[in-house]
Each structure stands twice: as C-alpha cells, then as structure tokens.
C-alpha cells in the first residue's frame, strides 16, 4: 500500500510544482485605488480585487480601502467577497474606483462544509454536493434522508413509506457487500441517519461523494459522508421568531386487485378442474358449480342449519360467509391525519448567538392503528469571550413515540395478510369477535384487521441526545485550534403484546408480553488546528491538522413473559406474567483513534490543490493490523479565469475542471472479527439430559472463528468533474465521472460445513467496482420585469456495480435472499450486488406435442411439461446421464432442466435515477413541482407467488381467474398471462415470470404557495407570512404491477417486493409565520 | 505548541483504548477440565434433537419424517401443495440437488453434530495430556462423545449413503476429506465409534438422557441391519435381550405418551422439554409443522398425514392376522370428500388396534381432544388426505401449555420424547434375523410378544351417531358415544406357526411396518429389504408404485400432473449442491443426481 500511495501522489505533486512556477511576465503598470463598502455603507475589509484573467490583485484593508498596480492593458477589475455578489468593473480611464458589494441571495451556498472545516464552493476540488435549506423543504418526509431524494446527483435514495419511515441512501453505487451506509456527521458528531433529527433545524447538508473529499474520515469514509450542519444564530441578529404549522391527510395510493367471493369460488373450481380433481370443496359444496355457503364455520353450512345460540367463544365460534367478499384493503386503510408544529427563535448580540427550536410531528399511518410521533428540541449557542477565545455548544433531544404494527415488506405484515386472506372471511364473527382462517380451507392468513388491532398498543419509545461542546482558540491571525467533544446517546425501548387469536388457523392462545431495551453511548473528541494564510496575495494556504478519538458502547436487554391474568396493557408488565420468564441481552464496544491532516493550496484563484491523509487505529482489528493510512489528493483548474478564455466572458461565467483521487476505508464488519469463541445458547446448545420435561441443562458450542489477519476494506476513487455557469449565472451545469474500486473487501468466506457451524470470520479477499456519472443542470430566470420567476433543476445519477472477486475463483457466488425455500437473489463475480436468479421462462406450453418435445423439468420425469405449464429455458445444455435400466448407474444422455439451468434474470439496479425540480413564481404565488424517476431497474414481484399462483391458499388476484391459461374467460390460451391455475409448485420456482420492469416517473410533490404581501403585514408587525398547499405522490407512470415501484429494500433483498407499504398520497396545508 | 499538544494526545492514547474483547462468549482454554468437557458434551448432545432453532429444522429432524416416512408408503406430505414445496420433491421422488431439506440434514449432522463431537474429543485429549483428568475419566467422556459421533454419522449415512466424508478429531483439514469411500468404510467408522462406546459406557446412567452400553449396541445393530449383516447384529441384540435391563411396557401407547417418557422399554430416547426458554425449541422443532391445523385444535401446520395404504395395512382377517396380499385391494372406508356434518358410517372391517393409536380418523376419539370430526379437522383434504397428522408425537389436551409450548407459532411442539431405540426394536430386529436364519420359533416368539402387547389396550369410545354435530365434542345427547365400547372393531391375533423362512420374514417385516409406522423408518426398511434374497425380498419400487396407484383412489398428488416414478437413484438424497460448490473436486455428487 505504501508504494501505491507514493505512485498515486507523485503526478499530482509534480503538476503542482510546475503550475506554481508558471507565472507570466509583467507589462507596464498603472495604479488604481478605491473603497469597497457593503450596501449599508460600512467598509468591507478583505475583499479580493483582481484584474480579470490575471493573478494581479490585492485585498482591501480594514477600512475597505485598496490600492493595486495593474498593467496598462488591464481593462476589467473583479471584486469578490464571500457571501457577496461578484462585481465586475470596467477600468476605462478611472484611477479611483469605489464599489458597493451586494449580498448574494444564495450566499450560504457558497460556503460548503467539508470534513473538519469549510471551503468556498469555487475552491472545491473534490466531488462534494451541498443541499440547501430550501431544497430540503420540497418534501414533507419526516426523514431527512428521504428529503434528499432527487436533490443531488450521485445519490440513490429509496424511502420507506410507513409513518416515520426511514430511507436507504447509497452514494455512488454500492461500495461493499457489507454495510454500504454512508457515515453521518451532525455538527461534528458521528450519528445515525434518519428520522431522529428535525429537518427544519438543518442549515445545510454536504455530501462527500468521492474519496478525495471523504478520505479525511479514514476507515469510515468509503461509502461517502453526509455532513449535516444545523442552524445557529448570527451575530448582531435581531431575534427572529418563526412559527409554522402544517396539517393534512395521508392515504394509501394503491391496493391489489383481488377476487371477490363469487369469483374466488369460480377460481377454486377452475383449479380443481385443472387438476382433474372432484368438484368438491368443504365450503362450496359438490357439483358442477360452486355454491356460496351462508356460513364458513361450520364449514359450508346453510342458513337454518346452524343454531347461532350455540355460539361460545373459543370452543364454538360461528363465522357467517361474506358472500360479496371482504375488501381487506378497505378494512385496513384509512385516511390518516398528519400535523406538524415548529417554533424557532434565533438571534445574536455582538459576542454571542443563540438558537432554540422545538418541533412536534404527529403522523398517522394510512393503515389502521399505526402512528408515529416525534418531539424534538434543539439549542445551539456560542459565545465569544475575547479576540482569541470562543466556545459554544449544540444540543439536540429527540423523542420518538410510535404505535402499532409497522412491519414492512414481508409476508407477515398487515399489508401482506390483506392479500393472503380469502374474501369470504368476514372481519367479525356473529358475536363481534374477529373471524379468520380457523374456518376450514381458509389457508393460513391472519385476519389483517385483527393483526393491526391487537398490535395497537405495541409501542416503541426512542430517545436520542446528541450534541457537542467546543472551544476555539485563535493563536494569531489565521491560526486556530478547535477542540470539540461530542456525545451521542440513544435509548430504545419497545413493548409488544401477544394477544390470543383463536379465530386463526395457527392460533397462539397464550397471552404474553415482551420488552426490548437497548442503548448505545458514543463520545468523540476531536482537536483540529487550522492555519490560513495568503502569501504574496496569490498563494492561499489552508492547513488542517487533527486528532480524533471515538468510543462506542452498546448494551441490549430483552425480556418476555407469558400468561397474564388480564390483558389490560397497564397490567401486562414483566412482573405480572406468570410463566416463561425469559430474558436475553448482550453488549459490544468499539473504539477508534485517528490523526489526520489536510493541506489546501490555491494559486491565483485559478489552480487549486488539496492533499489529505488520515491514520486510523481501530479496535475492530487485531493489534498487528490495527493501523492504516488513507491518502487523497485532488486539484481543480478554473479554466474560465485563463487569458485565453477572455473572449468567452459574454456567455461563460465560470468553468472549472476538477480531478481527484483518494483512498478510504470501511471497518463496519462487526466488532470482534479476530476472536475465536464458544458460547452457551439456550436453544442450540442445551439439552434435557436429566429427562426433565420443562427444563434443559445448558452446554456450550463453537460460536465464532476468528481471523487476526483481517484489516479494513479499501475503496479507491477516481473522479473527474467539470462545473460551469453560463449566461449571467442563469444556467449552471456540473458533471462528474467517477470510478470506485473496492479492494480487500471483507467477505465471510463461506466455509463448507465439514468445518463446523461456527460463524466464519471475515477475510480481506473480495473486490467490487462501481463506475458512473453524476450530472446536474439548472436554469433560473425571470420574465415580465421580474414578475414571473422560473427555475428548473435536474439531477441525473448513474452507477454500474460489479462484484469483481469473491473467494478467488471466477465462478464464486453466494446465495442471496430466500423466500419460502426458494433462492431469489444471488451475488456472483461478474454481476452486480445483487441480481435476480432463477429460471428463464420462454412461454407457456400450448400443446401436448410442444410439451412432450421439451426437456423434462425439475426432476419431474417430464410430468411437469404439459399444456398450461411454463416452458423453462434449457440454459445448461450439458447432457444428464440417466439410469434407464434401474441398475443405479447412469447410461443414457438426456437434456433436462434442473437447478443448473438457473441464471441471472434481472437486476434491481437502475440505469439512471433522476430528479427534476420546477419552480414557478408569479407575484406572490409560487408553484413547485418535483419529479423523481428511475429507469432500467427490475423488480421481483414476489407477491404474485401468493395471489397469482395461489401459494398457501390465500386471496387470489383477478389475473389468476381471468388471465390464467385455461381460464374460460380467455378467448384464446395464447393470450394467457399466467400458467394454469393448479397451484403447481414448479410454476412457482423463481423465474423471469416474476421479474417486472420497475422503471417509473412520479410527480412526488406539487406545492402551491402564497406569500402575503409585506404591505399587509407591516401593520401587524409580522415579518413574513406564507401559506401553501402541498400534494405528494400526485401521479406515477410505471408498468409495474405491484403496489409501488419505489421499493425500500436493500442488501441482498434489493428489488424484492414482498408487499411493501405503498407510497402514501398526502394533501397538506401549511402556514409559515415569521416575527 | 499545537504540535506538542497533538503529540501529547497521541502518546497518551495507549493501546488499551483500542483493545476491546468480546462480551458474552469465551475462548477454548476455559474448557480444559471436567466441568468444561461436560459443558461441551451437553452442547454435543443438544444436536440429537435434530434441530437447532431456525438455522436448521424440518429437514434435519431426527424422526426423518420426510425421508423415512413421506418418501415411503407410510405417509403424505400433508398440509397444502404450496406449503414447503421442497417436500413435494421428496414425496414424488424428484429431489433436486438444491433442495433445502437434505441440506439441513447434512448441516445438522456433519456441520454441527460431528464437528462438535470432534472438537470435544480434541479438548478431551488436550485436557488428558495436561493431566487435568485421568485416563479413565477421559475414556468415559470419549465413549459418550463417540456414541454421539456414531449416531450423527449413522443419520447422515441413512440419508446420503456412503457419500459422506469420514471426519475424525485427528484430521487437520476436513475440507480435503473426500466423500468417496471404499466399500464398507462408513459402516466400519460408525461401528468403531459405537464399539468404543459399548466397551467404555456403563450399563445404566444416572441421567436418562445419556448414552449407555446398550444404546451403543442397539444402534450398532441397526447399522448392521441396514447392510443386512445379520451375523454381526445378532450377538449385539442377544446381549441386550439377555442383559435383562429392558422389557416391554404394558401398552403400545406408552411409547408415545409424555407421562411414560424414559421407561423400561427405552434404550435411547431423544429428550424433549418445553417452556424453560423463549421458544421452547429444546423439544424437537424438526417436527414442528406436523400438528393439526386450524379448526378446533388449531396448531401448525398439518404436515405428515398418514396414507390410505398405511391404514389399509392395519386391516386384519378373521384371525386377527394381517391381510398380506389383499389388504390394499379395497380401502378401509374413509371420509375423503365428505363434509363433517354429512353422514359417514365408519368401516366395521376388523383392524389391528394399533391403527387408532397411530392414525387419527373420523369418528374415533383422538387422545382426549374429542371425537375426530373429519374434514373440518384437516387442513386441506384434497391435497393432504383424510387423516390427521401422524398421532404418535402428539400430546393430550390436558397437557396443553404445561407440556406443550406456550410461545412461537409451532404450538404443537411438546415434551414427548422420541424413543429412538427401544426394546421393541430389538425384539423385532432379532425376529427378522431369526427368520432369515430359519429359527422360525424364535421369530414367532418375539413377534407374538409384540402382538400380544398390542392387544392389551385399545382406543375406547364408540361413536353411535354418523352425522356429527358442528361443534367439537362433547356434543349432543348423552349416549352419543359409548365410552365402554372399543372405538372400532379391533382384533389382533398371534401367529400359530410359520411354515417357512419366507413366511416368518414377511411377518417380521409386517410387524415392523405396523409397530413403527410413521416413525421415519419405513423407507429405510424397504431399502434394505429390497436387497434380501429370493422370496424374502420386498421389491421397493414395486411397493412404492403400488402405493402410488392405490392412493390415487383418494388423492391425486402422486399421479398428477403425471405419475411419480421411483427409481434406484431415489434411494438416497443428493449431496447438497451448496456443499459441492464449496468443496469442488473433493465432494462428489451421488451418481444419478
């Protein structure tokens, strides 16, 4: 690695030296002087004054006065200052030039927060995107990460749709088969992502996308870094009070198209016919046509046959049939209410600033009995004691309180039970208790209403206290030491209830309660020394040196009991349960100690260089492999500032080329990879040797195998970027082309079972490659003398991911997600992480002859192949030796279709994702539209295995009856969309039949705002008042048949739709008031 | 100055700060004493339950309900066609190499069982070398561990045949051990472990779950029987019989009741316990799906339903003897397709009383759960057949939640031990050998002992009405059920004499079929009897195909969409594809897969 480092650095260093000496010759001179003031008339010190296209220039003094020698030929002076609009002045014959600088309305954008410091946007050499406060307000989502969707390029975000749901964020593809989440830093404190910060508190978010910018985070930077900076008061700012309210309705946007009772009975008959079975059923009678019964429990009973007086709870439940059919989605969906209140107070005096805010969010889910509440408080303050010492703090307390069953994207959730439940089951039985699948032949779905209802008191409470205290000493002009102590404490508590469900076919009749509790406590202490200097006016130098220590402790505690005398949630405490006093808990720790440094050097405002290195020591690795160094270097060239570009001034404002290279690491592989351990396990290593019926003797088992040689995985990134602004800054564009190579990727090299069942250790063996580009384009202008304002901003991101090595063999793979004994995704060398895996379906057999001619499928001796069944591709054409004379020895070669014919059948990775923001303004009205889309990704619609193919005898889709092969409703079997409805499990093998195009374009938000004119407000002493109405998820264009193409599933289950909460449609009204 | 500060910070940060050791687990060196070895031994015993929480479960069951029962003519998969579809492959003899069930069997026995045994043996060796324990103590531990290793190897061998790697504690790199073995090598390895065990284990143990001398002998005898090595099995079985340590319980059902766990008939039982820990899975999770589903009993998930052919096998003639040749010509009446509220008159044809302890059918009391109400008690009759999941491992209603699990969703899991080796096995195996050897009288004696016991006790409670009320029993008029009458027309007779070796062998085989039905043995018995010479041979393929065709009278699964075909290659499960991929060139697939 050391050699690689030197080789990587050398070209940049040489380049830097050459550039440093390549200054031009000077011509005849003249002197120009003047004063620069701001729009209040106060002198502005520190304003840069340069002759356009040269390095000749100066800086204004404390009185705002400058004097500069310029060549006779110079004709334009450029005045620039952070946060002010650049001023360009024709020199002509003037020798005194006084200039008034005006604040740049997008001034805050110009300063970009980077690792342990800030940079001006124009000085950036790496790939850093920053997101402004305004962009974060486009979306309503409670999760900050969700709000970033489509706002920056190079970042792929999928949001979860449950109330308070979090988003999955991937920066520039998927950097590792391990934890690919980026590092989050909130005000200098490493923190988790998500909904535990109030989006309204955020001043800006920076996303460090390449290693040249993220290498300063060393072992934690490989997947990018998200730096969140919260709002503070400003010096000399009069107190400003902002109050906002919004409220609205959330509702589900989609549901599966299921059969009603009559249709369902027809489908049952169709399936019996398809299987040559007797037309007889426990509920629908016997005969050529099914008869809908009046009762389903007792099975198939008619009115008058059942004495309802015999009803007794549990022993003799009576369910009437719902003859029309229960629309389970109607039963579980509702219009939920969302409300949010936000109050903030900010201001500052000469020597101190303050900022307080409080926020309350209350969001109902669109599924009954679900709710999410978040209370957040923040206090940021800062005091300057004298010229050389200041100190400050940030404190955030977030409390989340959520209720109900919030499970997502799995077969056991309320959403999934609603497609699994048959339509003939009523919600309630004749006595008002829940009805369910206890009635014969009703499958094994739980009544979705009962699931939601019984979990209504399940309650998670989550507290996070995060903040820091810092002090800054300025030793001399430009030399500052900053010491920051950060803390991040999270406590999670959950209480859940098992309530008996006697109406269910697989009931649990013993009540119970369980409680989970865990906390994580982390502190970090960072010390940074920052040195800023300008030499000879053209050499700007910034040096950051620092150290950081981080320590994290985690503890968990889980307990449960059974048998409660009363099911009152107040009564159901751990103490009051009478049996099964179970508990578990464990802990872990990790620590990190680092030294880092960064040097930035700017020459003449044209050439920018940055070199970074960090040395990390991590407790996650053995003593011999504990330390690693992560270097990075980058440079930028402001081409537009060159003389030869002088002629482009009328259309080109800025053009900058950036080049970056760097290495960063990932150490998130669990905490104890180097240790071999044994453990005791109440389930897996205990046995009742003494013959007891109710207790086991505990023993020990091998737990983990250690690997002391392991070290972190390293990601090396190359980045080339080009930024430009045109046409008087109305048009801006930026493109980055990048490649990330992950090497030494940690992989749990799967051990064959002859090595035992202890968890194998990670080894540094695998490799992965990501490449792609990020593109942003913006245009903003006004018309009709500024009355009409419009702006458009588009982002496009592309990545291509490939696993290039796993265990060292070209055909290495590991299996991905299994559902119901079948493998759906796989991770293999030469493919993306992950891809869909299964059989290719070439069509449906139409004739006996066609079926007979085809190779036998799935070991079924050819019996599967018949009209109405799938024709699976014979991918592997190696002949199989079969035994025809039954002597146990293969003798005849045949073609068969078996597990070797599975192949890669689709990819969940999009070719492109993009966002489009359109802002239109006229007078006091503003209209914002935000589109988001994904193109080229596939989805496995696993839900269809239940509703199209009849897995587990649950609800069926309309397609199962109307579009399956052999359906009497089809004019021709050639038009069949599905194979014969016969529940054949071979038809349900993972195959291309389940893969659908997941591309979509969605109008995610549409917002109309009105700003009350100032003239009305002045009398009431109101600074500002805005009203708006906002609709989310307005429409979606997609070919996908599931509930929602926007799926929040990651890792090996990426792109697998098991029935996720669809994106809600929300209509919100809001008022923003400023005092 | 700043630099000094930074250097100071770096130096003050010692290596201690970066050293974090795991919590809640330990390293190997704490086990180098008697207590430590016993703890590892208990962890090795834990694997005989044939399950390890969710990691492996139904495919690894020590009761072999899939390979031994569903793949044979004893039982159907049951449940619904789309639940656990990989068992459909096993039932229809169409197993694919990536089927997760055999993969579980491999993982549990080889990856967990044998590996734990070998690690424990290594630690025993180290501890003995260190002088912490003496040789006698070390050998006592070794004998138990080697019994267990013999058991895990035997279980693997039953399912995968000779294509298993022979792994011992001496092997440095198990990944290089081939699974292609010389003829007899696997059996020899199993026997060498079991022989060490019987030579070093006591006749009895204080704790009933521990292996004894006779457990090792009985398992070795079973292993020899798999290869039809009757000569080597015979002295072992005689030893057990002559020890006088074991005798038959009074009633057949005592082998399947929780109250009579670890009784005088037991030689080695798989211990089950519930409700001491969260999910109660120290009872066998491997049969966690095989309980009644829905309706009045409602557990999970209705798998492993006995076949009609099995039920027919219990039919007897007027002498109470089996109808060897004609039993399957006509079905004992069943209620397939008949609603619970419709009239169904049970068959009055005489049957062996063991039928209604083994199979629960309509109109017959089901333990103390009431009268079996037929179709409403079955998860999906057209797909699973008319009989409740195999009754033997089930428990009584009066034991629910005290001796069955109160947690999880497989709520039928209970404290009923699986009698892995018992005296009735020994007697009938010895009878089989006697038949083969022409000791006809000895064979008759042992078979009659079993039949005599079977007649001691029958299911009581004659249902006098044929149209059952919609509610669970008790219902209707007083006197709807006569509890003083046997539930059905039971009859069991003793054999007077065997005319030939063939006749004796047929009786010995039939008796095993009836006595051990649905206990995961039938397929393996058919496999060995397929190798018997002459008139003693039971043609396995013909038997299974006859079953397939006969049971098509009530259930289409084995013939639709086409008839399932059993061939020589289906006698063993494939080596799991995932393991072949991890040991390329070392592990070989069985021919025929």
Interface residues (C-beta under 8 A of the other chain):
Chain A: X272 X275 X276 X277 X278 X280 X281 X282 X286 X298 X299 X300 X301 X305 X306 X310 X315 X316 X437 X438 X439 X440 X441 X442 X443 X444 X475 X479 X481 X502 X504 X505 X506 X507 X508 X509 X510 X512 X527 X529 X545 X546 X547 X549 X551 X560 X562 X563 X579 X580 X582 X584 X586 X587 X588 X589 X590 X591 X592 X593 X595 X617 X618 X619 X620 X623 X626 X671 X672 X675 X676 X677 X678 X679 X680 X682 X683 X684 X685 X686 X687 X688 X689 X690 X691 X692 X693 X694 X695 X696 X697 X698 X699 X700 X701 X702 X703 X704 X750 X751 X752 X753 X754 X755 X756 X757 X813 X815 X818 X820 X821 X822 X823 X858 X859 X860 X861 X862 X863 X864 X866 X869 X881 X882 X883 X886 X887 X888 X889 X890 X898 X899 X949 X950 X951 X952 X953 X982 X983 X984 X985 X988
Chain B: X1 X2 X3 X5 X6 X9 X10 X13 X15 X17 X18 X19 X20 X21 X22 X23 X24 X25 X26 X27 X28 X30 X31 X36 X38 X39 X40 X41 X42 X43 X44 X45 X46 X48 X49 X52 X53 X55 X80 X81 X82 X83 X84 X85 X86 X88 X89 X92 X94 X95 X96 X97 X98 X100 X106 X107 X110 X111 X112 X115 X116 X119 X165 X167 X174 X175 X177 X207 X208 X209 X210 X258 X261 X262 X271 X272 X273 X274 X275 X276 X277 X278 X279 X281 X282 X293 X294 X295 X296 X298 X299 X300 X301 X337 X339 X340 X341 X375 X376 X378 X379 X380 X381 X382 X401 X403 X406 X407 X408 X409 X411 X415 X470 X471 X472 X541 X556 X560 X561 X562 X563 X564 X565 X567 X568 X569 X577 X578 X579 X581 X582 X583 X587 X591 X592
